Amino acid sequence: MTEIHTPRLLLRRWTDDDLAPLAEINADPEVMRWIGDGSVRDLEQTAEAIERWEDEWDEEGFGLFAVELLASGELAGFTGLSVPTFLPEVLPAVEIGWRLGTQFWGQGYASEAAHAALEFALEDRGLDRVVSIARVGNDASENVMRKLGMTPERVTTHPVYGHPLRVHAIDLTEYQA
């Protein structure tokens, strides 16, 4: 089982105990306002998402990690890697992403977890390039991308929802520099 420890976090695969806390995060309009069309997700949709993420782990050898606080054992959300099939123009690509509950915002957890996931992508999984995609205006996520050393590559439009997206990228040589 793939696990990554950071000073404050455990990045790990999903368990049945993660469903309810992640569903609570996904039901928060403030968390979801930058995701897809901005709608919240219910328990069933959250369960389906976790199942898809676990399938991606099995098929690709990477996926989205559950992010757990070491101090309390609480599920803070997720970070990790996925193939951004929703945006075909960037394919082939692997995207790094994250989603945390609002009570975990502003404490550096997203950057800490994303840095560990980026290191996993480039050093452990041997990827030579990683992208991250954010809706224009999602300054908090773009700030995490900058902290990872990612640079803006292009602005495009979400093919379904029509809002502007900014694609950031980093390659292995930039990461190692």
Contacts in CASP RR format, 6 or more apart in sequence:
PFRMAT RR
TARGET T0000
AUTHOR 0000-0000-0000
METHOD contacts of the structure
MODEL  1
MTEIHTPRLLLRRWTDDDLAPLAEINADPEVMRWIGDGSVRDLEQTAEAI
ERWEDEWDEEGFGLFAVELLASGELAGFTGLSVPTFLPEVLPAVEIGWRL
GTQFWGQGYASEAAHAALEFALEDRGLDRVVSIARVGNDASENVMRKLGM
TPERVTTHPVYGHPLRVHAIDLTEYQA
1 12 0 8 1.000
1 13 0 8 1.000
2 12 0 8 1.000
2 13 0 8 1.000
2 57 0 8 1.000
2 65 0 8 1.000
2 120 0 8 1.000
3 10 0 8 1.000
3 11 0 8 1.000
3 12 0 8 1.000
3 13 0 8 1.000
4 10 0 8 1.000
4 11 0 8 1.000
4 12 0 8 1.000
4 65 0 8 1.000
4 116 0 8 1.000
4 117 0 8 1.000
4 120 0 8 1.000
5 11 0 8 1.000
5 70 0 8 1.000
6 112 0 8 1.000
6 113 0 8 1.000
6 115 0 8 1.000
6 116 0 8 1.000
7 112 0 8 1.000
8 69 0 8 1.000
8 70 0 8 1.000
8 71 0 8 1.000
8 109 0 8 1.000
8 112 0 8 1.000
9 67 0 8 1.000
9 68 0 8 1.000
9 69 0 8 1.000
9 70 0 8 1.000
9 76 0 8 1.000
9 109 0 8 1.000
9 112 0 8 1.000
9 113 0 8 1.000
9 116 0 8 1.000
10 67 0 8 1.000
10 68 0 8 1.000
10 69 0 8 1.000
10 70 0 8 1.000
10 73 0 8 1.000
11 65 0 8 1.000
11 66 0 8 1.000
11 67 0 8 1.000
11 68 0 8 1.000
11 79 0 8 1.000
11 80 0 8 1.000
11 113 0 8 1.000
11 116 0 8 1.000
11 117 0 8 1.000
11 120 0 8 1.000
12 65 0 8 1.000
12 66 0 8 1.000
12 68 0 8 1.000
13 54 0 8 1.000
13 57 0 8 1.000
13 65 0 8 1.000
13 66 0 8 1.000
14 50 0 8 1.000
14 53 0 8 1.000
14 54 0 8 1.000
14 66 0 8 1.000
15 66 0 8 1.000
18 50 0 8 1.000
18 66 0 8 1.000
18 75 0 8 1.000
19 43 0 8 1.000
19 46 0 8 1.000
19 47 0 8 1.000
19 50 0 8 1.000
20 43 0 8 1.000
21 74 0 8 1.000
21 75 0 8 1.000
21 77 0 8 1.000
22 46 0 8 1.000
22 50 0 8 1.000
22 66 0 8 1.000
22 75 0 8 1.000
22 77 0 8 1.000
22 78 0 8 1.000
23 41 0 8 1.000
23 42 0 8 1.000
23 43 0 8 1.000
23 46 0 8 1.000
23 47 0 8 1.000
25 31 0 8 1.000
25 75 0 8 1.000
25 77 0 8 1.000
25 99 0 8 1.000
25 100 0 8 1.000
25 101 0 8 1.000
26 32 0 8 1.000
26 40 0 8 1.000
26 41 0 8 1.000
26 42 0 8 1.000
26 45 0 8 1.000
26 46 0 8 1.000
26 49 0 8 1.000
26 99 0 8 1.000
27 40 0 8 1.000
27 41 0 8 1.000
27 42 0 8 1.000
28 40 0 8 1.000
28 101 0 8 1.000
28 102 0 8 1.000
29 38 0 8 1.000
29 40 0 8 1.000
30 102 0 8 1.000
31 99 0 8 1.000
31 100 0 8 1.000
31 101 0 8 1.000
31 102 0 8 1.000
32 38 0 8 1.000
32 39 0 8 1.000
32 40 0 8 1.000
32 41 0 8 1.000
34 134 0 8 1.000
34 135 0 8 1.000
34 137 0 8 1.000
34 138 0 8 1.000
34 141 0 8 1.000
35 99 0 8 1.000
36 135 0 8 1.000
36 158 0 8 1.000
36 160 0 8 1.000
36 161 0 8 1.000
37 160 0 8 1.000
37 161 0 8 1.000
41 49 0 8 1.000
53 63 0 8 1.000
53 64 0 8 1.000
53 78 0 8 1.000
53 82 0 8 1.000
56 62 0 8 1.000
56 63 0 8 1.000
56 64 0 8 1.000
56 82 0 8 1.000
56 83 0 8 1.000
57 63 0 8 1.000
60 81 0 8 1.000
60 83 0 8 1.000
61 125 0 8 1.000
62 80 0 8 1.000
62 81 0 8 1.000
62 94 0 8 1.000
62 120 0 8 1.000
62 121 0 8 1.000
62 125 0 8 1.000
63 80 0 8 1.000
63 81 0 8 1.000
63 82 0 8 1.000
64 78 0 8 1.000
64 79 0 8 1.000
64 80 0 8 1.000
64 81 0 8 1.000
64 82 0 8 1.000
64 97 0 8 1.000
65 78 0 8 1.000
65 79 0 8 1.000
65 80 0 8 1.000
65 113 0 8 1.000
65 117 0 8 1.000
66 75 0 8 1.000
66 77 0 8 1.000
66 78 0 8 1.000
67 75 0 8 1.000
67 76 0 8 1.000
67 77 0 8 1.000
67 78 0 8 1.000
67 79 0 8 1.000
67 98 0 8 1.000
67 100 0 8 1.000
67 109 0 8 1.000
67 113 0 8 1.000
68 74 0 8 1.000
68 75 0 8 1.000
68 76 0 8 1.000
69 76 0 8 1.000
69 104 0 8 1.000
69 109 0 8 1.000
76 100 0 8 1.000
76 101 0 8 1.000
76 104 0 8 1.000
76 109 0 8 1.000
76 113 0 8 1.000
77 98 0 8 1.000
77 99 0 8 1.000
77 100 0 8 1.000
77 101 0 8 1.000
77 104 0 8 1.000
78 98 0 8 1.000
78 99 0 8 1.000
78 100 0 8 1.000
79 96 0 8 1.000
79 97 0 8 1.000
79 98 0 8 1.000
79 99 0 8 1.000
79 110 0 8 1.000
79 113 0 8 1.000
79 114 0 8 1.000
79 116 0 8 1.000
79 117 0 8 1.000
80 96 0 8 1.000
80 97 0 8 1.000
80 98 0 8 1.000
80 113 0 8 1.000
80 114 0 8 1.000
80 117 0 8 1.000
80 120 0 8 1.000
80 121 0 8 1.000
81 94 0 8 1.000
81 95 0 8 1.000
81 96 0 8 1.000
81 97 0 8 1.000
81 117 0 8 1.000
81 120 0 8 1.000
81 121 0 8 1.000
81 125 0 8 1.000
81 130 0 8 1.000
82 94 0 8 1.000
82 95 0 8 1.000
82 97 0 8 1.000
83 91 0 8 1.000
83 92 0 8 1.000
83 93 0 8 1.000
83 94 0 8 1.000
83 95 0 8 1.000
84 90 0 8 1.000
84 91 0 8 1.000
84 93 0 8 1.000
84 94 0 8 1.000
84 95 0 8 1.000
84 131 0 8 1.000
84 133 0 8 1.000
85 91 0 8 1.000
86 158 0 8 1.000
86 159 0 8 1.000
86 160 0 8 1.000
87 133 0 8 1.000
87 156 0 8 1.000
87 158 0 8 1.000
87 159 0 8 1.000
87 165 0 8 1.000
87 167 0 8 1.000
88 159 0 8 1.000
89 156 0 8 1.000
90 131 0 8 1.000
90 133 0 8 1.000
90 167 0 8 1.000
93 129 0 8 1.000
93 130 0 8 1.000
93 131 0 8 1.000
94 121 0 8 1.000
94 127 0 8 1.000
94 129 0 8 1.000
94 130 0 8 1.000
94 131 0 8 1.000
95 130 0 8 1.000
95 131 0 8 1.000
95 132 0 8 1.000
95 133 0 8 1.000
96 114 0 8 1.000
96 117 0 8 1.000
96 118 0 8 1.000
96 121 0 8 1.000
96 130 0 8 1.000
96 131 0 8 1.000
96 132 0 8 1.000
96 148 0 8 1.000
97 114 0 8 1.000
97 117 0 8 1.000
97 132 0 8 1.000
98 110 0 8 1.000
98 113 0 8 1.000
98 114 0 8 1.000
98 117 0 8 1.000
98 141 0 8 1.000
98 144 0 8 1.000
100 109 0 8 1.000
100 110 0 8 1.000
104 110 0 8 1.000
105 140 0 8 1.000
106 140 0 8 1.000
110 140 0 8 1.000
110 141 0 8 1.000
110 144 0 8 1.000
111 144 0 8 1.000
111 147 0 8 1.000
111 148 0 8 1.000
114 144 0 8 1.000
114 147 0 8 1.000
114 148 0 8 1.000
115 147 0 8 1.000
115 148 0 8 1.000
118 130 0 8 1.000
118 148 0 8 1.000
118 170 0 8 1.000
118 175 0 8 1.000
121 127 0 8 1.000
121 130 0 8 1.000
122 128 0 8 1.000
122 130 0 8 1.000
122 172 0 8 1.000
122 175 0 8 1.000
126 172 0 8 1.000
127 172 0 8 1.000
128 171 0 8 1.000
128 172 0 8 1.000
129 169 0 8 1.000
129 170 0 8 1.000
129 171 0 8 1.000
129 172 0 8 1.000
130 150 0 8 1.000
130 169 0 8 1.000
130 170 0 8 1.000
130 171 0 8 1.000
131 150 0 8 1.000
131 153 0 8 1.000
131 167 0 8 1.000
131 168 0 8 1.000
131 169 0 8 1.000
132 141 0 8 1.000
132 145 0 8 1.000
132 148 0 8 1.000
132 150 0 8 1.000
132 167 0 8 1.000
132 168 0 8 1.000
132 169 0 8 1.000
133 165 0 8 1.000
133 166 0 8 1.000
133 167 0 8 1.000
133 168 0 8 1.000
134 141 0 8 1.000
134 142 0 8 1.000
134 145 0 8 1.000
134 165 0 8 1.000
134 166 0 8 1.000
134 168 0 8 1.000
135 158 0 8 1.000
135 163 0 8 1.000
135 164 0 8 1.000
135 165 0 8 1.000
135 166 0 8 1.000
136 155 0 8 1.000
136 163 0 8 1.000
136 164 0 8 1.000
136 165 0 8 1.000
136 166 0 8 1.000
142 166 0 8 1.000
142 168 0 8 1.000
145 168 0 8 1.000
148 170 0 8 1.000
149 170 0 8 1.000
149 174 0 8 1.000
149 175 0 8 1.000
150 168 0 8 1.000
150 169 0 8 1.000
150 170 0 8 1.000
151 168 0 8 1.000
151 169 0 8 1.000
151 170 0 8 1.000
151 174 0 8 1.000
152 166 0 8 1.000
152 167 0 8 1.000
152 168 0 8 1.000
153 167 0 8 1.000
153 168 0 8 1.000
153 169 0 8 1.000
154 166 0 8 1.000
154 167 0 8 1.000
155 164 0 8 1.000
155 165 0 8 1.000
155 166 0 8 1.000
155 167 0 8 1.000
156 164 0 8 1.000
156 165 0 8 1.000
156 167 0 8 1.000
157 163 0 8 1.000
157 164 0 8 1.000
157 165 0 8 1.000
158 164 0 8 1.000
158 165 0 8 1.000
END
